[in-house]
Amino acid sequence: MTDGLLFHPALVMIAGALLIPALRGLARNLAILLVPALALVALWLLPEGRLWSVAWLDYQLTPLAVDKLSRLFSTIFLLMAGTGGLFALRQQSRIEVPAAFLYAGSAVGVALAGDLITVFLFWEFMAVGSTLVLWSAGTPQAWAASRRYIMVHLAGGVILFLGVVGHLQATGDASFTGMQVDSLAHWLILIGFLINAGAYPLSAWLPDAYPEASWSGTVFLSAFTTKTAVYVLIRGFPGTELLIWFGLFMVFYGIVYALLENDMRRILAYSIVNQVGFMIAGIGIGTEMALNGAAAHAFTHIIYKALLLMSAGVVLSATGRRKCSELGGLFHSMPVTTICGTIGALAISSFPLTSGFISKSMISQAAADGHLEIVWMFLAAASAGVFLHAGIKFPWFVFFQKDSGLRPPDPTGSVRWAMIFFAFLCIALGVWPEPLYAILPFPVDYVPYTAAHVLTQTQLLLFSGLAFFLMLNYLKRTPTISLDVDWLWRKLFPALFAIVGKAIRGAQSAIGGSLGGLIASTTALLDRQRQPGGFLLRSWPTGSMALWVMIMLLGYLALYY
Amino acid sequence: MKSQTHWLDDPLNIKKLWRAFMVVLALTVAAELVVHLHPHFELESLFGFHAVYGLVTCLLMIVGAKGLALLVKRPDDFYAEDGADD
């Protein structure tokens, strides 16, 4: 340790998570707001460099290493934890916020880890924290979803662990730096990272689990796991071309499933996959511009996605309904929520003057600079598709469309202020991107606001909006779900287990039937020998025993001589 | 909000909004005559490219989603009905 006065921001959060359950009332509320603030201060007081160094077994661990990339991600994680804490002050569950702080602190721990072993440790803590957030919803659905969720993440953790062990064996160096997918170990690490990123086909855990959390829990869940995965991919696998195609697939998978979805928070969950797809495509492109874009997009995405899920959470807690087919017309009585949700929707769609515009466009620009025309075309189509599935669909079906007759009031106090704060940031970052550009990992040489860019983006989005309203009849929500890959482990595997189990039991009884007679007669034969007069109960002359002993001794002599 | 009708509830106003939307759409395309675009690729230099591209790709995505729905759509108690969800 170079300096005893340095506080590790992740440990500040985790200490807070342990402290908060013991507090009540005002002290608890203050702690929820102050702990992330203190961690944020601690983070920005840290100098750059590899700050803590510990020898463990044969390896040099660096649990605290700071550079621009790790500071950027830690900053947004802490900002999210603090604002989420404000939003969740009224949460009745006493576990949820401490669990979320453990979760957020662990995400910060991953971002500040200089070695793979520390990454792995905090990675697993994140799985624990997020599962606790899910549990604290307290419904049977959340409990069932949390079991599937932890199953996927523990499997992902094992894959990552195998990869890390293989990497340590091959190199003897634990430090976390850029890797190539050139060995089994590195493939395993990449797969472990991609599972948490929500990459297809192991993406179904995300829309399965996140919408089952409480009205405030989903806000926390949306932020950390996938964006930590984006962070480790930026650091570990920049420029891995395969990631472009993974990312693009996620983008369209998210759009298509979100278009079919009826549950408002599941629409937003699919759109997380969609947005992370943009980031992963950027990481695959791998230029400074693309990596800056991916990092900036993760930053702005956390804010507007949390804002969207806050507005959905408010609707859920006020109406108790979550299906688009049962909502609508809420703008009548919830103007603040409607406006905040719409600002989030415009930001996710990258409308000019919102935060999405200044971040996502860097990824497209990087594709254009690299003359990746096909990739650029896909990204442009996907941008239009984002407006379709999240930008219009979410606010339209929840707040507008046909009037459901519901007239719930707008939230007051902390819930309202958390939404307004994030809505403010969505606009502020869109209007004034320089402070964000200044903390990106590479120097920014990009001007988002050119007349051409504003015009082309506006055209793209507005005509996408036209497509939405032209096709509105086909987009009407029905009370249905769409099967996803989780069908494998929710239906097919249990069914296979049932069939195989039945087959085994059938085979057992068949074997029992055909061999039964033989077994019974053998048993009877043996049994008879144990009766008086049977072979085993006969009395033997002493001489015969002496004879047998002699034969055995002779045999022994003959064999071993 | 106290009165049950909002200006957005009036179909006449919705019609006006539609007209305004059409005007804005036309304006964004017409603006290409004035604003110099910096096309990255040849396709982009076509007049109104982004408008057509946004509209067509979105229609394709909706059709694609409806096509997929034929295969994967289920009632929303699909997982609940046989107790698979508890």
Interface residues (C-beta under 8 A of the other chain):
Chain A: P140 Q141 A144 F252 I255 V256 Y257 L259 L260 N262 D263 K323 F331 H332 S333 P335 A368 E373 W376 M377 A380 A381 A384 G385 L388 F400 D403 T450 A451 A452 L455 T456 Q457 T458 Q459 L460 L461 L462 F463 S464 G465 L466 A467 F468 L470 M471 Y474 L475 T478 P479 T480 I481 S482 L483 D484 R490 K491 P494
Chain B: M1 Q4 H6 L8 D9 F21 V24 L25 T28 V29 A31 E32 V35 H36 L37 H38 H40 F41 L43 E44 G48 H50 A51 V52 Y53 G54 L55 T57 C58 L59 M61 I62 G64 A65 K66 L68 A69 L71 V72 K73 R74 P75 D76 F78 Y79 A84 D85 D86
